[in-house]
Amino acid sequence: MSPQEAVDWPALRAAAREVMTRAYAPYSRFRVGAAGLVDDGRVVVGCNVENASYGLGLCAECGLVGALHAGGGGRLVAVAVVGPDGEPVMPCGRCRQLLWENGGAATLLETPAGVRPMTEVLPDAFGPEELVRAGD
């Protein structure tokens, strides 16, 4: 069974849809939910939280990564992110970087074009390895 087949995508998407209903989006009205499968089997979730100072809003993926670390850490294996209609949306660049750092190249992401590894959604990513090499 491939890694993609081992993920219960409908359940992960359902968790993202459920948490999306708790988003705080009074300005854009664009509610987003994210759910991630952790390497120990847990599912962590996050929703977007807007702010009157627009640039200070938090994406759903930020909440997901916060929940990952608050719950004990681990590595993300698979992530589903949904918009107001409950369908997959593509994370912004900042969030792709967050997902890369907290899962790695093999992390699977459900996108509007299907499930793709992070190497496809963030090619030539900058990660902790570059910082280690720079220190050598």
N, CA, C and O atoms as a GROMACS GRO file, in nm:
protein
  544
    1MET      N    1   0.085  -0.118   0.000
    1MET     CA    2   0.000   0.000   0.000
    1MET      C    3   0.090   0.125   0.000
    1MET      O    4   0.185   0.134   0.078
    2SER      N    5   0.060   0.219  -0.087
    2SER     CA    6   0.139   0.342  -0.095
    2SER      C    7   0.106   0.432   0.025
    2SER      O    8   0.001   0.418   0.086
    3PRO      N    9   0.198   0.526   0.058
    3PRO     CA   10   0.168   0.619   0.168
    3PRO      C   11   0.036   0.694   0.147
    3PRO      O   12  -0.038   0.717   0.242
    4GLN      N   13   0.009   0.731   0.022
    4GLN     CA   14  -0.115   0.803  -0.007
    4GLN      C   15  -0.237   0.717   0.022
    4GLN      O   16  -0.337   0.768   0.073
    5GLU      N   17  -0.229   0.588  -0.009
    5GLU     CA   18  -0.342   0.498   0.015
    5GLU      C   19  -0.361   0.469   0.164
    5GLU      O   20  -0.470   0.432   0.207
    6ALA      N   21  -0.254   0.486   0.243
    6ALA     CA   22  -0.263   0.458   0.386
    6ALA      C   23  -0.334   0.569   0.463
    6ALA      O   24  -0.370   0.550   0.579
    7VAL      N   25  -0.354   0.684   0.400
    7VAL     CA   26  -0.418   0.798   0.465
    7VAL      C   27  -0.569   0.792   0.442
    7VAL      O   28  -0.614   0.772   0.330
    8ASP      N   29  -0.646   0.810   0.548
    8ASP     CA   30  -0.791   0.817   0.537
    8ASP      C   31  -0.828   0.961   0.500
    8ASP      O   32  -0.864   1.041   0.586
    9TRP      N   33  -0.818   0.992   0.371
    9TRP     CA   34  -0.841   1.129   0.324
    9TRP      C   35  -0.981   1.180   0.356
    9TRP      O   36  -0.994   1.295   0.396
   10PRO      N   37  -1.087   1.099   0.340
   10PRO     CA   38  -1.220   1.149   0.376
   10PRO      C   39  -1.230   1.190   0.523
   10PRO      O   40  -1.292   1.291   0.555
   11ALA      N   41  -1.169   1.113   0.613
   11ALA     CA   42  -1.172   1.148   0.756
   11ALA      C   43  -1.090   1.274   0.784
   11ALA      O   44  -1.132   1.358   0.863
   12LEU      N   45  -0.975   1.286   0.719
   12LEU     CA   46  -0.891   1.405   0.738
   12LEU      C   47  -0.964   1.529   0.687
   12LEU      O   48  -0.964   1.633   0.753
   13ARG      N   49  -1.026   1.518   0.570
   13ARG     CA   50  -1.102   1.630   0.514
   13ARG      C   51  -1.221   1.664   0.603
   13ARG      O   52  -1.253   1.782   0.620
   14ALA      N   53  -1.287   1.564   0.660
   14ALA     CA   54  -1.401   1.588   0.750
   14ALA      C   55  -1.355   1.665   0.874
   14ALA      O   56  -1.425   1.755   0.920
   15ALA      N   57  -1.238   1.631   0.928
   15ALA     CA   58  -1.185   1.704   1.044
   15ALA      C   59  -1.156   1.849   1.007
   15ALA      O   60  -1.181   1.940   1.086
   16ALA      N   61  -1.102   1.870   0.887
   16ALA     CA   62  -1.075   2.007   0.841
   16ALA      C   63  -1.205   2.085   0.822
   16ALA      O   64  -1.213   2.203   0.857
   17ARG      N   65  -1.306   2.019   0.767
   17ARG     CA   66  -1.436   2.086   0.748
   17ARG      C   67  -1.499   2.123   0.881
   17ARG      O   68  -1.557   2.230   0.895
   18GLU      N   69  -1.488   2.034   0.979
   18GLU     CA   70  -1.549   2.060   1.110
   18GLU      C   71  -1.482   2.179   1.177
   18GLU      O   72  -1.550   2.268   1.228
   19VAL      N   73  -1.350   2.182   1.179
   19VAL     CA   74  -1.280   2.292   1.245
   19VAL      C   75  -1.296   2.423   1.167
   19VAL      O   76  -1.291   2.531   1.226
   20MET      N   77  -1.317   2.414   1.037
   20MET     CA   78  -1.340   2.534   0.955
   20MET      C   79  -1.462   2.611   1.005
   20MET      O   80  -1.466   2.734   0.993
   21THR      N   81  -1.560   2.542   1.061
   21THR     CA   82  -1.680   2.610   1.110
   21THR      C   83  -1.650   2.697   1.232
   21THR      O   84  -1.730   2.784   1.267
   22ARG      N   85  -1.535   2.674   1.296
   22ARG     CA   86  -1.496   2.753   1.414
   22ARG      C   87  -1.402   2.868   1.380
   22ARG      O   88  -1.356   2.938   1.470
   23ALA      N   89  -1.373   2.887   1.253
   23ALA     CA   90  -1.282   2.995   1.212
   23ALA      C   91  -1.339   3.131   1.253
   23ALA      O   92  -1.460   3.150   1.259
   24TYR      N   93  -1.249   3.223   1.281
   24TYR     CA   94  -1.287   3.360   1.312
   24TYR      C   95  -1.250   3.443   1.190
   24TYR      O   96  -1.135   3.485   1.174
   25ALA      N   97  -1.348   3.467   1.103
   25ALA     CA   98  -1.323   3.536   0.976
   25ALA      C   99  -1.428   3.645   0.950
   25ALA      O  100  -1.497   3.641   0.848
   26PRO      N  101  -1.440   3.744   1.042
   26PRO     CA  102  -1.543   3.845   1.025
   26PRO      C  103  -1.515   3.943   0.912
   26PRO      O  104  -1.606   4.013   0.868
   27TYR      N  105  -1.392   3.950   0.864
   27TYR     CA  106  -1.356   4.049   0.762
   27TYR      C  107  -1.365   3.990   0.621
   27TYR      O  108  -1.433   4.046   0.535
   28SER      N  109  -1.299   3.879   0.598
   28SER     CA  110  -1.301   3.818   0.465
   28SER      C  111  -1.420   3.725   0.447
   28SER      O  112  -1.463   3.700   0.334
   29ARG      N  113  -1.473   3.672   0.557
   29ARG     CA  114  -1.577   3.570   0.555
   29ARG      C  115  -1.529   3.442   0.484
   29ARG      O  116  -1.610   3.358   0.445
   30PHE      N  117  -1.397   3.429   0.468
   30PHE     CA  118  -1.337   3.313   0.403
   30PHE      C  119  -1.282   3.221   0.512
   30PHE      O  120  -1.167   3.233   0.555
   31ARG      N  121  -1.367   3.129   0.555
   31ARG     CA  122  -1.330   3.036   0.662
   31ARG      C  123  -1.244   2.923   0.604
   31ARG      O  124  -1.274   2.868   0.498
   32VAL      N  125  -1.138   2.891   0.676
   32VAL     CA  126  -1.047   2.784   0.634
   32VAL      C  127  -1.023   2.690   0.751
   32VAL      O  128  -1.009   2.734   0.865
   33GLY      N  129  -1.020   2.561   0.723
   33GLY     CA  130  -0.987   2.460   0.822
   33GLY      C  131  -0.875   2.372   0.772
   33GLY      O  132  -0.866   2.344   0.652
   34ALA      N  133  -0.790   2.327   0.862
   34ALA     CA  134  -0.680   2.238   0.825
   34ALA      C  135  -0.674   2.124   0.924
   34ALA      O  136  -0.695   2.142   1.044
   35ALA      N  137  -0.645   2.005   0.872
   35ALA     CA  138  -0.627   1.887   0.957
   35ALA      C  139  -0.503   1.814   0.910
   35ALA      O  140  -0.481   1.797   0.790
   36GLY      N  141  -0.422   1.771   1.006
   36GLY     CA  142  -0.300   1.701   0.973
   36GLY      C  143  -0.289   1.570   1.048
   36GLY      O  144  -0.318   1.562   1.167
   37LEU      N  145  -0.246   1.468   0.976
   37LEU     CA  146  -0.217   1.338   1.036
   37LEU      C  147  -0.072   1.340   1.083
   37LEU      O  148   0.018   1.369   1.004
   38VAL      N  149  -0.050   1.308   1.210
   38VAL     CA  150   0.083   1.308   1.269
   38VAL      C  151   0.141   1.168   1.262
   38VAL      O  152   0.066   1.070   1.257
   39ASP      N  153   0.272   1.156   1.262
   39ASP     CA  154   0.338   1.026   1.250
   39ASP      C  155   0.304   0.928   1.362
   39ASP      O  156   0.332   0.809   1.349
   40ASP      N  157   0.247   0.975   1.472
   40ASP     CA  158   0.206   0.885   1.579
   40ASP      C  159   0.057   0.849   1.573
   40ASP      O  160   0.004   0.784   1.663
   41GLY      N  161  -0.011   0.892   1.465
   41GLY     CA  162  -0.152   0.859   1.446
   41GLY      C  163  -0.251   0.964   1.490
   41GLY      O  164  -0.369   0.955   1.458
   42ARG      N  165  -0.204   1.066   1.565
   42ARG     CA  166  -0.294   1.174   1.607
   42ARG      C  167  -0.337   1.256   1.486
   42ARG      O  168  -0.269   1.258   1.383
   43VAL      N  169  -0.449   1.324   1.500
   43VAL     CA  170  -0.493   1.424   1.402
   43VAL      C  171  -0.496   1.557   1.475
   43VAL      O  172  -0.560   1.571   1.579
   44VAL      N  173  -0.428   1.656   1.419
   44VAL     CA  174  -0.429   1.791   1.475
   44VAL      C  175  -0.502   1.881   1.377
   44VAL      O  176  -0.500   1.858   1.256
   45VAL      N  177  -0.566   1.985   1.431
   45VAL     CA  178  -0.646   2.073   1.346
   45VAL      C  179  -0.616   2.219   1.376
   45VAL      O  180  -0.561   2.253   1.482
   46GLY      N  181  -0.653   2.305   1.282
   46GLY     CA  182  -0.641   2.448   1.301
   46GLY      C  183  -0.737   2.520   1.209
   46GLY      O  184  -0.775   2.467   1.104
   47CYS      N  185  -0.776   2.641   1.247
   47CYS     CA  186  -0.864   2.723   1.164
   47CYS      C  187  -0.806   2.864   1.156
   47CYS      O  188  -0.726   2.903   1.240
   48ASN      N  189  -0.845   2.938   1.054
   48ASN     CA  190  -0.793   3.073   1.042
   48ASN      C  191  -0.856   3.165   1.146
   48ASN      O  192  -0.971   3.148   1.186
   49VAL      N  193  -0.776   3.263   1.189
   49VAL     CA  194  -0.818   3.361   1.289
   49VAL      C  195  -0.775   3.498   1.236
   49VAL      O  196  -0.657   3.531   1.236
   50GLU      N  197  -0.873   3.576   1.193
   50GLU     CA  198  -0.843   3.708   1.137
   50GLU      C  199  -0.827   3.812   1.247
   50GLU      O  200  -0.855   3.787   1.364
   51ASN      N  201  -0.782   3.930   1.205
   51ASN     CA  202  -0.756   4.040   1.296
   51ASN      C  203  -0.790   4.168   1.223
   51ASN      O  204  -0.772   4.176   1.101
   52ALA      N  205  -0.838   4.270   1.295
   52ALA     CA  206  -0.871   4.397   1.232
   52ALA      C  207  -0.749   4.458   1.163
   52ALA      O  208  -0.764   4.533   1.066
   53SER      N  209  -0.631   4.427   1.211
   53SER     CA  210  -0.508   4.464   1.143
   53SER      C  211  -0.476   4.349   1.048
   53SER      O  212  -0.404   4.256   1.085
   54TYR      N  213  -0.528   4.355   0.928
   54TYR     CA  214  -0.533   4.242   0.835
   54TYR      C  215  -0.406   4.158   0.828
   54TYR      O  216  -0.414   4.036   0.824
   55GLY      N  217  -0.291   4.220   0.828
   55GLY     CA  218  -0.167   4.145   0.815
   55GLY      C  219  -0.134   4.056   0.934
   55GLY      O  220  -0.044   3.973   0.926
   56LEU      N  221  -0.207   4.072   1.043
   56LEU     CA  222  -0.180   3.992   1.162
   56LEU      C  223  -0.268   3.867   1.172
   56LEU      O  224  -0.265   3.797   1.273
   57GLY      N  225  -0.346   3.840   1.070
   57GLY     CA  226  -0.431   3.721   1.073
   57GLY      C  227  -0.348   3.594   1.072
   57GLY      O  228  -0.235   3.592   1.022
   58LEU      N  229  -0.404   3.489   1.127
   58LEU     CA  230  -0.336   3.359   1.130
   58LEU      C  231  -0.407   3.262   1.037
   58LEU      O  232  -0.529   3.246   1.042
   59CYS      N  233  -0.330   3.199   0.952
   59CYS     CA  234  -0.385   3.098   0.862
   59CYS      C  235  -0.419   2.972   0.940
   59CYS      O  236  -0.366   2.950   1.049
   60ALA      N  237  -0.507   2.890   0.886
   60ALA     CA  238  -0.545   2.765   0.950
   60ALA      C  239  -0.424   2.674   0.971
   60ALA      O  240  -0.416   2.605   1.072
   61GLU      N  241  -0.332   2.676   0.877
   61GLU     CA  242  -0.214   2.591   0.888
   61GLU      C  243  -0.126   2.634   1.006
   61GLU      O  244  -0.059   2.550   1.066
   62CYS      N  245  -0.126   2.764   1.038
   62CYS     CA  246  -0.052   2.812   1.156
   62CYS      C  247  -0.111   2.752   1.283
   62CYS      O  248  -0.038   2.708   1.372
   63GLY      N  249  -0.243   2.750   1.290
   63GLY     CA  250  -0.310   2.689   1.404
   63GLY      C  251  -0.282   2.541   1.413
   63GLY      O  252  -0.262   2.488   1.523
   64LEU      N  253  -0.279   2.473   1.300
   64LEU     CA  254  -0.250   2.331   1.296
   64LEU      C  255  -0.108   2.304   1.349
   64LEU      O  256  -0.090   2.214   1.431
   65VAL      N  257  -0.010   2.380   1.304
   65VAL     CA  258   0.128   2.361   1.350
   65VAL      C  259   0.140   2.393   1.499
   65VAL      O  260   0.213   2.326   1.571
   66GLY      N  261   0.068   2.496   1.546
   66GLY     CA  262   0.066   2.526   1.689
   66GLY      C  263   0.008   2.410   1.768
   66GLY      O  264   0.062   2.374   1.873
   67ALA      N  265  -0.100   2.352   1.719
   67ALA     CA  266  -0.162   2.238   1.787
   67ALA      C  267  -0.068   2.117   1.786
   67ALA      O  268  -0.064   2.040   1.882
   68LEU      N  269   0.005   2.099   1.677
   68LEU     CA  270   0.102   1.990   1.668
   68LEU      C  271   0.203   1.999   1.782
   68LEU      O  272   0.227   1.900   1.852
   69HIS      N  273   0.262   2.116   1.800
   69HIS     CA  274   0.364   2.133   1.903
   69HIS      C  275   0.303   2.136   2.043
   69HIS      O  276   0.363   2.082   2.137
   70ALA      N  277   0.187   2.198   2.059
   70ALA     CA  278   0.123   2.202   2.190
   70ALA      C  279   0.082   2.061   2.235
   70ALA      O  280   0.075   2.034   2.355
   71GLY      N  281   0.055   1.974   2.140
   71GLY     CA  282   0.013   1.838   2.171
   71GLY      C  283   0.127   1.740   2.186
   71GLY      O  284   0.103   1.620   2.204
   72GLY      N  285   0.250   1.787   2.180
   72GLY     CA  286   0.363   1.698   2.201
   72GLY      C  287   0.458   1.684   2.085
   72GLY      O  288   0.558   1.613   2.095
   73GLY      N  289   0.429   1.751   1.974
   73GLY     CA  290   0.521   1.747   1.860
   73GLY      C  291   0.495   1.630   1.768
   73GLY      O  292   0.384   1.577   1.764
   74GLY      N  293   0.598   1.592   1.696
   74GLY     CA  294   0.586   1.488   1.594
   74GLY      C  295   0.603   1.548   1.457
   74GLY      O  296   0.633   1.666   1.442
   75ARG      N  297   0.582   1.465   1.356
   75ARG     CA  298   0.597   1.506   1.217
   75ARG      C  299   0.466   1.487   1.144
   75ARG      O  300   0.396   1.387   1.164
   76LEU      N  301   0.431   1.583   1.060
   76LEU     CA  302   0.311   1.572   0.978
   76LEU      C  303   0.334   1.472   0.866
   76LEU      O  304   0.438   1.474   0.800
   77VAL      N  305   0.238   1.385   0.846
   77VAL     CA  306   0.242   1.284   0.741
   77VAL      C  307   0.156   1.327   0.623
   77VAL      O  308   0.194   1.311   0.508
   78ALA      N  309   0.038   1.381   0.655
   78ALA     CA  310  -0.059   1.420   0.553
   78ALA      C  311  -0.141   1.538   0.604
   78ALA      O  312  -0.170   1.547   0.724
   79VAL      N  313  -0.179   1.627   0.512
   79VAL     CA  314  -0.254   1.747   0.550
   79VAL      C  315  -0.366   1.772   0.450
   79VAL      O  316  -0.346   1.760   0.328
   80ALA      N  317  -0.483   1.808   0.503
   80ALA     CA  318  -0.596   1.851   0.421
   80ALA      C  319  -0.633   1.992   0.466
   80ALA      O  320  -0.646   2.018   0.585
   81VAL      N  321  -0.652   2.082   0.369
   81VAL     CA  322  -0.691   2.221   0.397
   81VAL      C  323  -0.813   2.250   0.311
   81VAL      O  324  -0.811   2.229   0.190
   82VAL      N  325  -0.920   2.299   0.374
   82VAL     CA  326  -1.043   2.327   0.301
   82VAL      C  327  -1.086   2.472   0.320
   82VAL      O  328  -1.059   2.534   0.423
   83GLY      N  329  -1.155   2.524   0.218
   83GLY     CA  330  -1.210   2.658   0.223
   83GLY      C  331  -1.356   2.656   0.261
   83GLY      O  332  -1.408   2.552   0.304
   84PRO      N  333  -1.425   2.769   0.246
   84PRO     CA  334  -1.564   2.782   0.291
   84PRO      C  335  -1.661   2.680   0.231
   84PRO      O  336  -1.761   2.646   0.294
   85ASP      N  337  -1.631   2.633   0.110
   85ASP     CA  338  -1.720   2.535   0.049
   85ASP      C  339  -1.685   2.391   0.087
   85ASP      O  340  -1.749   2.297   0.040
   86GLY      N  341  -1.584   2.374   0.174
   86GLY     CA  342  -1.545   2.241   0.218
   86GLY      C  343  -1.454   2.168   0.123
   86GLY      O  344  -1.418   2.053   0.146
   87GLU      N  345  -1.416   2.234   0.015
   87GLU     CA  346  -1.329   2.172  -0.085
   87GLU      C  347  -1.183   2.212  -0.061
   87GLU      O  348  -1.157   2.316   0.001
   88PRO      N  349  -1.088   2.132  -0.109
   88PRO     CA  350  -0.946   2.162  -0.087
   88PRO      C  351  -0.907   2.299  -0.145
   88PRO      O  352  -0.951   2.339  -0.252
   89VAL      N  353  -0.822   2.369  -0.068
   89VAL     CA  354  -0.760   2.493  -0.115
   89VAL      C  355  -0.609   2.478  -0.099
   89VAL      O  356  -0.561   2.402  -0.015
   90MET      N  357  -0.535   2.553  -0.180
   90MET     CA  358  -0.390   2.548  -0.175
   90MET      C  359  -0.338   2.643  -0.068
   90MET      O  360  -0.378   2.760  -0.066
   91PRO      N  361  -0.252   2.596   0.022
   91PRO     CA  362  -0.194   2.685   0.122
   91PRO      C  363  -0.109   2.795   0.058
   91PRO      O  364  -0.054   2.778  -0.050
   92CYS      N  365  -0.101   2.908   0.126
   92CYS     CA  366  -0.016   3.017   0.079
   92CYS      C  367   0.130   2.977   0.095
   92CYS      O  368   0.160   2.872   0.152
   93GLY      N  369   0.220   3.059   0.046
   93GLY     CA  370   0.363   3.029   0.053
   93GLY      C  371   0.415   3.014   0.195
   93GLY      O  372   0.491   2.921   0.223
   94ARG      N  373   0.375   3.102   0.284
   94ARG     CA  374   0.419   3.094   0.423
   94ARG      C  375   0.377   2.961   0.483
   94ARG      O  376   0.455   2.897   0.554
   95CYS      N  377   0.255   2.920   0.455
   95CYS     CA  378   0.205   2.796   0.513
   95CYS      C  379   0.269   2.673   0.450
   95CYS      O  380   0.287   2.572   0.517
   96ARG      N  381   0.304   2.680   0.323
   96ARG     CA  382   0.376   2.569   0.261
   96ARG      C  383   0.510   2.550   0.332
   96ARG      O  384   0.553   2.437   0.356
   97GLN      N  385   0.575   2.661   0.366
   97GLN     CA  386   0.702   2.653   0.439
   97GLN      C  387   0.680   2.591   0.577
   97GLN      O  388   0.758   2.507   0.620
   98LEU      N  389   0.575   2.632   0.647
   98LEU     CA  390   0.544   2.574   0.779
   98LEU      C  391   0.520   2.423   0.768
   98LEU      O  392   0.570   2.347   0.851
   99LEU      N  393   0.445   2.382   0.668
   99LEU     CA  394   0.416   2.239   0.651
   99LEU      C  395   0.544   2.163   0.619
   99LEU      O  396   0.564   2.052   0.669
  100TRP      N  397   0.630   2.220   0.535
  100TRP     CA  398   0.758   2.156   0.501
  100TRP      C  399   0.841   2.136   0.628
  100TRP      O  400   0.892   2.026   0.652
  101GLU      N  401   0.854   2.239   0.707
  101GLU     CA  402   0.939   2.230   0.827
  101GLU      C  403   0.884   2.134   0.930
  101GLU      O  404   0.960   2.080   1.010
  102ASN      N  405   0.755   2.111   0.930
  102ASN     CA  406   0.694   2.026   1.032
  102ASN      C  407   0.653   1.890   0.980
  102ASN      O  408   0.590   1.812   1.052
  103GLY      N  409   0.687   1.862   0.857
  103GLY     CA  410   0.659   1.731   0.800
  103GLY      C  411   0.772   1.682   0.712
  103GLY      O  412   0.815   1.567   0.722
  104GLY      N  413   0.818   1.769   0.625
  104GLY     CA  414   0.928   1.733   0.537
  104GLY      C  415   0.883   1.711   0.394
  104GLY      O  416   0.766   1.728   0.359
  105ALA      N  417   0.978   1.672   0.314
  105ALA     CA  418   0.959   1.657   0.170
  105ALA      C  419   0.850   1.556   0.134
  105ALA      O  420   0.779   1.574   0.035
  106ALA      N  421   0.837   1.451   0.213
  106ALA     CA  422   0.742   1.344   0.181
  106ALA      C  423   0.601   1.370   0.231
  106ALA      O  424   0.510   1.294   0.200
  107THR      N  425   0.581   1.476   0.310
  107THR     CA  426   0.446   1.505   0.360
  107THR      C  427   0.350   1.518   0.242
  107THR      O  428   0.381   1.583   0.143
  108LEU      N  429   0.235   1.456   0.255
  108LEU     CA  430   0.134   1.462   0.149
  108LEU      C  431   0.035   1.573   0.177
  108LEU      O  432  -0.007   1.592   0.291
  109LEU      N  433  -0.002   1.646   0.072
  109LEU     CA  434  -0.097   1.756   0.083
  109LEU      C  435  -0.208   1.735  -0.018
  109LEU      O  436  -0.184   1.716  -0.137
  110GLU      N  437  -0.332   1.739   0.032
  110GLU     CA  438  -0.446   1.732  -0.060
  110GLU      C  439  -0.467   1.870  -0.120
  110GLU      O  440  -0.496   1.965  -0.047
  111THR      N  441  -0.453   1.881  -0.251
  111THR     CA  442  -0.467   2.009  -0.321
  111THR      C  443  -0.589   2.002  -0.413
  111THR      O  444  -0.646   1.895  -0.433
  112PRO      N  445  -0.629   2.116  -0.470
  112PRO     CA  446  -0.739   2.111  -0.567
  112PRO      C  447  -0.708   2.020  -0.687
  112PRO      O  448  -0.799   1.972  -0.754
  113ALA      N  449  -0.578   1.996  -0.713
  113ALA     CA  450  -0.537   1.910  -0.824
  113ALA      C  451  -0.511   1.766  -0.780
  113ALA      O  452  -0.462   1.686  -0.859
  114GLY      N  453  -0.542   1.733  -0.655
  114GLY     CA  454  -0.519   1.599  -0.604
  114GLY      C  455  -0.411   1.597  -0.497
  114GLY      O  456  -0.356   1.702  -0.462
  115VAL      N  457  -0.380   1.480  -0.447
  115VAL     CA  458  -0.279   1.464  -0.342
  115VAL      C  459  -0.141   1.474  -0.405
  115VAL      O  460  -0.110   1.407  -0.504
  116ARG      N  461  -0.057   1.560  -0.343
  116ARG     CA  462   0.079   1.582  -0.394
  116ARG      C  463   0.176   1.588  -0.277
  116ARG      O  464   0.140   1.636  -0.170
  117PRO      N  465   0.299   1.540  -0.297
  117PRO     CA  466   0.400   1.554  -0.192
  117PRO      C  467   0.448   1.699  -0.185
  117PRO      O  468   0.437   1.774  -0.282
  118MET      N  469   0.501   1.736  -0.070
  118MET     CA  470   0.550   1.873  -0.053
  118MET      C  471   0.658   1.910  -0.154
  118MET      O  472   0.672   2.028  -0.188
  119THR      N  473   0.734   1.814  -0.203
  119THR     CA  474   0.836   1.845  -0.304
  119THR      C  475   0.775   1.905  -0.430
  119THR      O  476   0.843   1.977  -0.503
  120GLU      N  477   0.648   1.876  -0.456
  120GLU     CA  478   0.581   1.933  -0.572
  120GLU      C  479   0.517   2.068  -0.543
  120GLU      O  480   0.510   2.153  -0.631
  121VAL      N  481   0.470   2.090  -0.420
  121VAL     CA  482   0.403   2.216  -0.389
  121VAL      C  483   0.500   2.323  -0.336
  121VAL      O  484   0.466   2.441  -0.329
  122LEU      N  485   0.621   2.279  -0.300
  122LEU     CA  486   0.724   2.374  -0.258
  122LEU      C  487   0.859   2.322  -0.310
  122LEU      O  488   0.944   2.279  -0.232
  123PRO      N  489   0.877   2.328  -0.443
  123PRO     CA  490   1.003   2.278  -0.499
  123PRO      C  491   1.121   2.363  -0.453
  123PRO      O  492   1.109   2.483  -0.429
  124ASP      N  493   1.235   2.298  -0.441
  124ASP     CA  494   1.358   2.367  -0.400
  124ASP      C  495   1.341   2.440  -0.268
  124ASP      O  496   1.389   2.552  -0.251
  125ALA      N  497   1.273   2.375  -0.174
  125ALA     CA  498   1.243   2.437  -0.045
  125ALA      C  499   1.369   2.467   0.035
  125ALA      O  500   1.469   2.397   0.024
  126PHE      N  501   1.360   2.571   0.114
  126PHE     CA  502   1.464   2.606   0.210
  126PHE      C  503   1.424   2.545   0.343
  126PHE      O  504   1.313   2.569   0.391
  127GLY      N  505   1.513   2.468   0.402
  127GLY     CA  506   1.479   2.404   0.528
  127GLY      C  507   1.594   2.405   0.626
  127GLY      O  508   1.697   2.467   0.601
  128PRO      N  509   1.577   2.338   0.737
  128PRO     CA  510   1.680   2.335   0.842
  128PRO      C  511   1.815   2.286   0.792
  128PRO      O  512   1.919   2.326   0.844
  129GLU      N  513   1.814   2.198   0.690
  129GLU     CA  514   1.940   2.147   0.636
  129GLU      C  515   2.029   2.259   0.583
  129GLU      O  516   2.151   2.255   0.597
  130GLU      N  517   1.966   2.359   0.522
  130GLU     CA  518   2.043   2.472   0.468
  130GLU      C  519   2.110   2.550   0.581
  130GLU      O  520   2.222   2.599   0.564
  131LEU      N  521   2.044   2.561   0.694
  131LEU     CA  522   2.105   2.633   0.807
  131LEU      C  523   2.223   2.555   0.863
  131LEU      O  524   2.324   2.614   0.904
  132VAL      N  525   2.211   2.423   0.865
  132VAL     CA  526   2.322   2.340   0.912
  132VAL      C  527   2.440   2.352   0.817
  132VAL      O  528   2.554   2.368   0.862
  133ARG      N  529   2.414   2.346   0.686
  133ARG     CA  530   2.522   2.359   0.587
  133ARG      C  531   2.589   2.494   0.596
  133ARG      O  532   2.710   2.505   0.581
  134ALA      N  533   2.509   2.599   0.621
  134ALA     CA  534   2.565   2.734   0.629
  134ALA      C  535   2.658   2.749   0.749
  134ALA      O  536   2.750   2.831   0.747
  135GLY      N  537   2.634   2.670   0.854
  135GLY     CA  538   2.716   2.677   0.974
  135GLY      C  539   2.845   2.598   0.963
  135GLY      O  540   2.935   2.614   1.045
  136ASP      N  541   2.855   2.512   0.859
  136ASP     CA  542   2.976   2.429   0.842
  136ASP      C  543   3.092   2.508   0.787
  136ASP      O  544   3.200   2.453   0.767
   0.00000   0.00000   0.00000
